[in-house]
Each structure stands twice: as C-alpha cells, then as structure tokens.
Amino acid sequence: MNKNNSIIAIICTVVILLNSTSASYSNQELTYENMAKAVFDRVFAAADKKTNCLPYLECVSNDTIWIHSENDGKIVITSKVLKFCYQGVTKETGDARLAFLIGHEMSHLFNNDFKYDTPMYDKISSNTRKFLIKAHEIKADEDGLLNTTMAGYNLWSLVKKDNNFFQDWIDEAKSKKSNHPFPSERKNRIIKKINELKEDMIYFRIGVRLFQIERYEEALEFLKKFKEKFQCREVFNNIGLIYYQMAMEKLYAKNKKSLYRFKLSTFFDPHTRAELLDDHKERYKGDKIKLDKEIKELFEKAIKNFEIACSKDPFYAPSRINLSSLYIIKEEYNKSINYLDEALKINPKDPHAMNNKAVAEYLKNENSPNGDSFLKAKNELESIIKNQLDFSDAYYNLGRLFYENKNIKEAKANWNKFGKLEPESNYYSKLNKQFVLPNSKKKAKPTLKPLSSVMPGPFNNKVADKIDAKQHIVVDLEDTYQVLSNVDIKVLVKRYDIILVESSLNKNEKIYSFDSCNRKFKSLSGISTYVFDKFALDVKKGKVINEIYY
C-alpha cells in the first residue's frame, strides 16, 4: 500500500457536483444523491488505494444509464443509474449495487487504465486495444468486489440464484455495445472470486485463534497471509494488536520496577491491555517507562496498522481505542485523548473508550494545581459501572484512584468487585501480593472431557485417518502448516505436530463455569471466547458452540 494512503483517506473530501447545465433535481433524485455520497465515502475509505489520485463524485440529472471515470479523478454517474440501483429492491441491496459500480470505477482510476488513450499507445492494433481494455474491465470487476466487500457491502444480491445484475444493466441500457465481457461471464467471475475469498478466510480465522492462545508470531504469519488477499480494517487492527502485545511483553520484562498503575482497555483481548503491574507501591514522579529500540519499533508497527484500519472506516472504533492505549503507555496523553474523542463520537457510551479517557485525563492532569483530576476520573468510571455492571476495568481503575487518595477501604471494595469478574487475571493475583481481599481464594480450574478423538500432539497417518478430512490445505509460511477439516472438526498442523484442534458442538449443550478463565474475548457477533489452560470455549447466548484444544 502506498505510504500516502492514510493521508489520502483522511484529507479527501468527497465533492458532489451538480451539473449546472442539467435539469433540476427532483426530491427523489436528491435522496439518491445523498445515498450515493454516503456509499462513495465508505467505498473510498476502504479501498486499496494505489496512487495519489483523489476520486470525486459528480451526479448529473440524466435519463441515460451511464457511469464512467475520467483521468482527473472524476466519477460521473447519472440519476438514471441511481434509480436503477435502488428501484424495486431493499436499500441494502441498492447500496451494494451502487457500491460495486463505484468500486469498479475507482479501480480504473487507481490502476491508471486511461494510459491506453494516450499517444504512446496509438500504434497498437484495434484488436490488441480491445483485448487490453477487456482485461482491465475484468480486473476492475474483481477490484470492485474487493473494494465493496471491504466497505461492508454484501454482493451476493448481485449474482445469487437467478439474479444477474450485469444482464439487468444491459437490458436497462438497451445497448449491446460494450467493452465488458458478456454478462454471464462477469457473473461467473464474481461468483468465483467470492468463493475464493471465502476460502481465504481460513487464514484470518486461524490467525485470530492463534492470537487468542498467545501464539503471536504464528498468528502474525497467518494474518499477513490474509492481508495479501484482502486488506480489510479488521486484519490491520489485529496485526496492530499483535505488535502491541509483543511490545508490551518486552516492556514488562524490562521495566519491572516501573509500575504503570492503570488497566487500559483494548477492543478484543483483555490480555492485550497494559499489563505492566508489578506490585502496589507508589510510582514516583521521576519514574519513566523505558522504551528501547526494539519496543519502539514494535510500537511503530502497531501504530501504522491501527492508523490504516482507522483510515479504512471513519466509524471503526476498535483501532482508535487501541491507539489510545498505546499512546497512554508512551505518555502522549493528548494524542490518546484525540483518538478517544473520535471513538466516543462513534459511540458515546463505549465503556472501553470511556475507561481509557478517564485514565488519560487523570494522568495528564494529576499534577495540575486545581486538584480536580481525581473527582473527574472517579465520576467517569462510576458512570461506566452504572451502565455496565460487569465492566471489570472500571472497578480496577476506580480502586486504584481511591488507593492513591488514601481511601484503602473503598479501594479494596472496588478491587474485590474486580476480582469477582477476573479472578484468574494477573492484575488480581498481583493485588493479593499486597492485600488479602475477601474473594482472593481461587476457584477450582474446570476440567474438560474432550468430545474429539483428535488432540494436540504428534501428527501421523493414523491420526489423519481419524480426522477423515474433507478439506486439506497446505500453507507454506515461515514453517509449513496443514489445515485439515470436516463438518465437525478443524485441525492445524505445524510441521509434524498438531497445535490446534477446534471441535463444533452441533447438538451438545454442555454447561460450564466461565468464572475461572485466564482470558476472555468478546466479538461484535455476540460470540465470547473463554481461554483456559490447554483449552478454550466459544460461547453464544449461554451455549458452547466450539471447544478448542491447544
């Protein structure tokens, strides 16, 4: 990706121009125009931008079905096209149709397909020119699919079952003349590309799972592999989190005497928060966290990936929250607060953003003469708890505030509530080195009788026969991996060892106790993952849907 892409995505202002010579717009056309602007913004933000070209959109009132791009960055679209996209379908489908068209034209701009109209190419034959133009239309379709999908639109509506958006376009335009492939060919290519993307998702899913069980180097390999296929906001965010976590581990190992006092929120994994707690001694004003060259480089890689994720979606909060945590660690509080303000514009009640902002503002202002930093942070953390009683970070930080202000009774009360929510966390175990809290007795670790006959360990032909894989993929990264799967099980093999087994629970509705997990992940899909020693559980609506062994 071009190094200026993030800047382009931030500074680009989408210009909707009204053609002064065209007819006046009807109210319906103005509604379509507003929809087009919103779709354009999303597609441009998510697109894989390969040049410094700044596309902009011009809507013209015209009864011709027509959209094209020009080498100055302009994408012209007629009111007839907008009507065609939305009429007779849901808004979701209409948005997807329009997004594909815009993504297709952006591909022409980013790939500089206008070079064939320059004198340099005058000497090539007409047949060669037609072949090259058709090839670029095929590429623009594929890029349009990627751009549209990365922006969050579902393109199955264009090609599912008996639908063929491309044939409908030709029929509506009432023209057989086209530089594009035949509609049936375009549909089949899109279906093929969608299926390829579905197959590539295995790299993303394995990367996330490896991240959850703290195999960060391997997780990074799989996520980078997926990024080659699909440069979405989530993959950049997760890669950033891996670099962040790797830096934090090294930072803690080299700064054991420098206590960082608060528990910072990151979006996915509580374990990726700032785990720099050593013991509950006072941190002196002169103490500084030491960032050596290696840690600084990891932080810079994390920042780069988080910023790319932000640039791909102005309404994507996770990377903004993760950036805020990183800048708090670096003691750059103003930068942290700026990202948190962006996150809170997206969701004013986001507890992760509210938690980090309370910490950032407290640390920024703790030495100010007015002395109200404690009260402001306390009120903010208490408001989080009022809206979300199980948000553990707020209890921990509230306890820390009371402790620093010599109110040991309130500090213990809040830390005790924190311990009920995270009894196995490093934070709680560190607290008990100094305090004996009422709920400090650890709960018994749960045991799990595996449903799967395949477990982590040596991989051989006998084990392969047990798996009876319907799909077998070999992945050559820094090491050679194999992914074997059938309806009920997925197995990841590294060299000659099984390192991960995931078993689906289609009918089994086992009941587990999740209180004593080591780590917990929450996803936007409603699935929570609880990680224990040597196994993990995916849970949705109180029911375990996957057992994972590692």
N, C-alpha and C positions, 0 to 999 in steps of 0.2 A: 504493500500500500504506500502511496506517495506520502512523503513526510509532511506535506502541506494539507493533507486531507482533513485532519481535525480542525485546522484553521478555516478551511473552506466551509466545512459543515457548520461552523459557528457563525461566520461572518456573512454567509449567503442569505440574502433577503429575497424571498420569492416575490417576483413582481407580476401581478396580474394586470395586463394591459388591455384596455378596451379599444378596439379599432375605431378610430374617430369617423371613418367613412362607412362603417357598418350601420345596420338598422338598430333601433333602440332595443334594449334588452327587456324581455318580459320578466315578471316576478319569478316564474318558474326557472327561466334561464339564469337569473341571478342566484337562485338557490343552487342550481347545478354548478355555477361558477364557484360558489363558496365551498361546495363539496370538492371540486377539482383542486382548489387551493390546498385544502386540508390533506388530500391524498398526495399531491405533489410534495408537500412538506415532508410527509412521512417517508415516501419512497426516496427522495433525495438524501435525507438524513441517514437512511440505512444502506444506501447503495455503495458498491465498491468503486470509489472514485479514482480513476487512473490518470487524470490530467488536472490542470488548474482551471478547466472550463467551468464556468458558473452558469448552469442552466436556469432559464426563467420561463414562465408560462404566459402565453398570450391566448386568451379566449376571444373568439370572434363569433358574432351572430351570423350564421350562415346555414342554409338548408342543404348543405352537402356533407356527406360523411367523409371526414378528411382530418388527418393528423400527420404532422411531419416536423422534423427538426432541421435547424439551419446552423451553419458552421459558426455563427456568433453566439450560440448557446440557446437560441430561442426555440421553444417547442410551441407550435401553433396547433390549437385544437378548436374545432367548430362546435357550436351549440347543438348541431345535429348529432355529433358523436356523443356528447354528454347525455342527450336524450336517449340515444341508442343503448348506452351503458346501463341506465337506471330504469328505463321504462319496462314495466311488467315483471320486475324482479325485486327481491329484497334489497335494502340499502347495502347490506353486507356483500351481496353478490355484485351489485353495481360498483361498489368501491373496488372490489377485486378486479373487475373487468377494466376499469379505468386505470388502476394501478399498473396492470400489466402493459397497457398501451404506453403509459408514461415511462415505465421502466424500460420498455423496448426502445423508445426514442432516446432515452438517456444513454443507453448502450451505444447508439450511433455516435453520440457526442463524445463519450469517454473513450471510444475506440478510434476516433478521428476517421470515421468512414467517408468523410467528404473529400478525402485526398484523391479519390478517383475522378473528381470533377475538375481537377487542376490540369494545366497544360502538360505537366510531366507525364500524364497517362494518356495523352491524346493518340499516341501511336499504337496502343494495344487494340486488338480486333474487337468488334462489337460482341462476338461470342464470348471472348475472354472477359470482357467487361461485364456481360450478363452473368457469367459464372461467378465472378468475384462479388458482384452485388448480391446474388442469391446466397452465397456463402455468408456474407455479412448479415443478411436478414435472418438466417438460421442462428447465427451467433447472437444477434440481438434478441431473438426469441428466448434463447437459453439464459442470457443475462437478465432479460425482463422477468423471467421466472424467479431467478435468484434475488434480484432487487425487490421484487414484490413480496416474496416469502420472507425475506429478512425484515421487511417493513411490517410484517404481521398479517398479511392478507392470504386467504386460502384460495388457491387457483383451481381446486378440483371442480368448482362450479363451472369453469370454462369447458371442461372436457369430460365430465362424468357421464356415464351411461350413454344416452343418445344425444347429449349436447355436443355441439361443435361451434364454439364462439367464432372461429375463423370462417366457417361456412356462412354463419348468420351475417357476418360482416360483409362478405362478398354479395350475399343476396340483398342486403340493405343498400349497399353502394350501387347495385345494378350495373356492375362493371366486371368484365372477365379479365381485363388487362391488369397485370400485377407483376412486380419483380419478386414477389414472395413465392415460396413453394406452394404446392396445392394445399387447400385447407385440411384434407385428410392427413397429409404428410406432416403438417405443422402440429395437428392434434396428437398424432402418434409420437412425435419427437418430444412434446411436452410431457405426455404420459411416461415416456421412457425416462426423461430427466427427473420427474417427480419420484419414480421408483428408485432411481439411483441415489437420490437424496435420502430417501427412507432407509436404504441400505447403509449409507454413510453415517446415519445417526448412531450406529453401534459404537463408533469412535467416541462420540460425545458422551454416551451413557456409561461406557467403561471408564472414561476419564473422570466423570463425576463420582462414580462408585469408588474408584481408587483414591480420589481425594478424600472421601468420607472415612476411609480406613487408614488415612495418613500415609499413603504411598505416593508422596508428592512428585517425585521425579518421574515415576511411571505415568501418573495422571497427566503430567505436563506433556509427555510424549504423545498420548492419545488425543489430548485437546488440540495440540499443534497440528496433528494429522487431520483432525476435523476442520480446523481453521483453513487448511488448504482447499477444502471442498466448499465451505460455507462460512463466510465471515460475518456471523451474526453478533449481536450485542452480548448475548449470554456467554459465548465462548471467550470473548475478550475479558468479560468480567471474571469468569472462572480462572482463566490464565493469570489475571492480575491477582486474584486471591491466593493462588499457589505461590507466586513470587512473594507476596506479602507474608504468607505463613512461613516460608523458608527464611525470610529476613528476620521475622520475629523469633524463630527458634535460635538463630545465631545471636541475635541481640540479647536474648535472655541468658544464654550461656556465657556471654562476655560482660554482662552488666549485673551480676547477681547482687552487688551492693547498692545499685541504683534502683530504688523502689519506685515503680510507676504505680500510682495509687488507685487508679480507677479502672473500671471494667468497660471497655469500649465495644460497641455493637458493630458487627459486620452482618451482611444480609443472610448468608447461608448457614455458616457453621459457627456455633459458639466457640469452638476450639481455635478459630482463626482470629478471635479477639485478642486484645493486647494482653497476653499472659506474661507479664513482667513482674508479678508479685513474688516477693521473696519472704518477707515477714513484715509484721505491722509495727515497724519502728518509724519514727518521724523521718521524712525526707528533708534534708537541709536545703536551704535556698540555693546554695552553691552547687548542688549536685546536678550533673548533666548526663544524659544518656549518651554513651559513646557509640557513634556510628562510624565503623571503619569502612574501608574502600569496598569490601565485598558486600556489606549490608547496604551501603548507599547504592550500589549497582542493582541489587535486587529490588530496592525501593523504587528506583527509576524505571525498571522494567514493569513493576506493578503499576506505577502512575501512568505510564504510556498506555498500557492495556485498559486500565479503568477509563482514561480520557477518551480512547477510541470508542469504548462501549457507550459512554455518555453522548458522544457526537452522533452515534447511530440512532439515538432516540432521545429527544428532549424531555420525554416523560418517563425515563427509566431511572428509578430511584436507587436500586442496589449499588451501582458503581459510585454514585455520588456519596452514599453513606460510607462505602469502603474507603473512598478517598479521604473523607473526613477523619476516619480513624487513623489513617496513615499520617496525615498532617498533624494530628494531635501528638502522635509519637514523635514526630520531628519538631514539635513545639512551635509549629507555624499555625497559630490559632486562628488568625484572620482568614487564611485560606480554607481551613476546616469549616469555619462558620459560613463562608460564602457557599460552599458545596451543600451544607446543611440547609441553608435558606432555599436553595434550589429544590432540594428533596422535599422540604416542607410545603413548597408551593404545589408540588405534585400531590402530596397527601399531608395536610396539616396535622393529622393525628398519628402519623407514623411513629411508633414508640422507639424504634432504632435511631431515627433522626433526632427525636426529642431528647433521648438519653445522651447522645453524643454532644448535642448542642449545650445541654446543661453542664456537662463536664468541660467542654471547650471554653465556655464563657466564664466558668468558675476559675479555671486555671489562668485564663487571660487576665482576669481582674482581681485575683486573690490578694494582691498587694496594693490595690488601689486604696486611697485614703477614706473613701466613703464607707467601706466596710460592709456593703450590702450584697457581696457576691455569694455568701453562704445562703442568705434568705432567698435570693432569686433561684439558685440551683435547687434548693430544698423544695420550693414551690413547684418547680418544673417537674422534678422527679415524683413528687406526690401526685401531680395531675396525671402522670403516666399510669401510676398504680391504680388510681381511681377508675381509669378507663380499661385497664388490662391487669387484672389481679395476678396473673401468672407470669408477668414480665420480670424475670429474675434480675436482670442487670440493674434495674432501678432500685431494688432493695439493697443490692450490694453497695451501690454508689451512695445511696442515702445513709447507709450505715457508716460509710467512710466519712461523709460530711459531718455526721454527729460525733464521730470519734475525734476528728481534728478540732472540733469545737468543744471537746472535753465532756461531752454528754455520753458517757460509756453505756448507760442503761438503754438509751434509745439506739445506740449503735448496735448493741447485742441483739436487741429486739428485731431490728431490720435484718441483721445477718442471720438470725435464726430463721426468719421467713425465707431468706435466700437459700439457706441450707435445705429446707423442705423441698425446694424446687430443683436444686442442683446438688444433691448430697454427695455425689462422686466427683465433683469438679475439683480441679487443682486449687481454685480460689477458696473453696470451703475447707479443704484439708489444710491449707496454709493458715486460715483463720484459727483453726484448732491447735496450731502450734503455740499460739499466744493465749487463746481463750478456750475455756471448756464451755461450749454452747449447749443449750438444753437438748438439741436434737443431733448431737455430734456422733452418736452411736451409728455406725454404718449398717445399712440393711444388707441382708444376705444377697450375694450375687445370684441371679437366676440361672438355672441350668436349662439346656435345650436338648431335647431328644430329636436329632435330625430326621427330617422326612426323607431327605435324599440319601441314596446309597452311595453317592459320589461325594467325597470330601477333599479338602486341600491336602496335597501330598504328591508323591511320585505319579507321573502320568505314563501309562504304558498301554499296550493293545488290549489287555483285559479291562482296564478302566474305560477305554474308548468304546468297547463293546457294550458296557453298562450304559454309557451316555446315549448310544444309538442316535447320533446327531443327524438331524435333517438338514442342518446347515453347518458348514465347516469353512471358516475363513482363516487364512494365514496372513498375518500382519508383520511386515518387516520394518521395524523401527530401529532403535539402538540395539535392541535384542529382538529375537524372533518370538512372536506370540501366535497362539492359535485361539480362536473363538469357536466353541462347539455348542450348538443349541438345538433343542427340540421344543415342543409345546410347553413343557413343564420345567425345563432347566436350562441354564446358561452357564458355561464353564470357560474360564480364562486360564490358559496355559502359558507359562513363560519358560522357554527352553524345554525342560523335561519335567517341570513341576506345575501342578495345579495351584494357583494362588488365590482364586476366587470362584465361588460357586453360588449361583442365585437360583433359588427354587420357588416357583409360584404356588400359592395356596388357592387353588380354584374353588375348592369346596370346604376345606378345613377352616374352622373358625376358632382357633385356639385363643385362650385368654392369657395374657401375660401381664406382669407388673413392669412398668417402664420407669419407675422412680429411680432405680439404681444404674441407669445407663451412663456411660462415660461421656458421650456426646449426643447431641440432638440436632437434626436438620429439619427445617420447615421449608416447604416449597409452595409456590403460588398455586399449584394444582390441588392443594389440600392434603398431599401425602407428607407424612412426617417419618423420618428415618431415625431410629434409635440404635446407637452403636454401643455394643458391649465388648467384653473380652472375647475375641475369636468369632463372634457372630453379630449380626445386625438384623433389624426388622423394619420393613416398610409397613406403615400403618395408615389406613384411610377410614375415617368415620368410626374409629374404635376397633376396626378389624385388621388383622395382619394379612397383608396380601402377598408379601415376599419374605422369605427367610434367606439371609446371606451369610455364607461361611467364608472365613478368610484365615 
